[in-house]
Amino acid sequence: MYRQGDVLIIPVKSIPKKLEPVERENGRIVLAHGEVTGHAHAIKNEGAALFRDPKLMAVFMTVNGDAVMLEHDEHDTIVIPPGNYQVVRQREYSPEAIRNVAD
């Protein structure tokens, strides 16, 4: 597993079929936007692709070819090797609501 701030990347054997591709933003795939700083957890490498399952509200990533770099302005860069992954945003509980962690 790989963690960068509030983003957890879990290796999976395969990803579901019939996923919706997530478009790149300014040439990069964005795993999560920072609500506080505006910085993003992003991959610039072309070998990575992001997909969304609208029914499960789950996000998956494939990395083909060479390893890719997950970058963020406030965290160390992480090298992600080729494979299939599920991308999970960390959540927190409060009596008012369960919400995504603000990074």
C-alpha positions in Angstrom: 0.0 0.0 0.0 1.0 3.6 -0.6 -0.1 6.7 1.4 0.4 10.3 0.6 -1.5 12.6 3.0 -5.2 11.7 2.8 -4.8 9.4 -0.3 -4.4 5.7 0.1 -3.4 3.5 -2.9 -4.1 -0.2 -2.5 -2.8 -2.8 -5.0 -5.6 -5.0 -6.4 -5.4 -8.1 -8.7 -7.7 -6.6 -11.2 -10.1 -3.7 -11.6 -13.8 -4.0 -12.4 -15.0 -3.8 -16.0 -17.2 -1.0 -17.4 -15.5 1.8 -15.5 -15.7 5.4 -16.6 -12.3 7.0 -17.5 -11.4 10.1 -15.6 -10.0 12.8 -17.8 -6.6 14.4 -17.2 -6.4 17.9 -15.8 -3.7 20.0 -17.5 -2.0 16.8 -18.6 -2.0 15.0 -15.3 -4.3 12.6 -13.5 -5.5 14.0 -10.1 -6.2 11.6 -7.4 -7.4 14.3 -5.0 -7.6 18.0 -4.8 -6.5 19.7 -1.5 -9.4 21.6 -0.1 -7.2 23.8 2.2 -4.1 24.6 0.1 -5.4 24.0 -3.4 -2.5 21.5 -4.1 -3.3 18.2 -5.8 -2.1 14.7 -5.4 -1.3 14.1 -9.1 0.6 12.0 -11.6 2.1 13.6 -14.7 3.4 10.3 -16.3 1.4 9.1 -19.4 1.6 5.4 -18.1 -1.1 6.0 -15.5 -4.9 6.2 -16.0 -7.7 6.8 -13.6 -11.2 5.3 -13.7 -14.4 5.7 -11.7 -17.1 3.3 -10.8 -20.2 5.5 -10.5 -22.3 2.8 -8.8 -19.8 2.0 -6.1 -18.4 5.6 -6.0 -14.9 3.9 -6.2 -11.8 5.1 -8.0 -9.3 2.8 -9.6 -5.9 3.4 -11.3 -3.8 1.5 -13.7 -0.1 2.0 -14.2 1.4 0.5 -17.3 5.0 0.4 -18.5 7.4 2.2 -16.1 6.7 3.3 -12.6 5.1 6.7 -12.1 5.6 9.5 -9.6 2.8 10.6 -7.3 3.5 14.3 -6.5 2.1 16.8 -4.1 3.6 20.2 -3.0 3.5 19.4 0.7 4.4 15.6 0.7 7.3 13.5 -0.5 7.0 12.1 -4.0 6.0 8.4 -4.1 7.0 6.0 -6.8 4.1 3.7 -7.8 5.1 0.6 -9.8 3.1 -0.9 -12.7 -0.1 -2.6 -11.6 -3.8 -2.1 -10.7 -4.8 0.0 -7.7 -7.9 1.2 -5.9 -7.6 4.8 -4.7 -9.2 5.7 -1.4 -9.6 9.0 0.3 -9.2 9.0 4.0 -12.4 9.8 5.9 -12.9 11.1 9.4 -15.9 10.8 11.7 -17.4 13.6 13.7 -20.8 13.6 15.4 -22.1 15.9 12.6 -21.0 13.9 9.6 -18.6 11.4 8.1 -16.4 13.4 5.7 -13.2 13.3 3.6 -10.1 14.5 5.4 -9.2 18.0 4.3 -5.6 18.1 3.1 
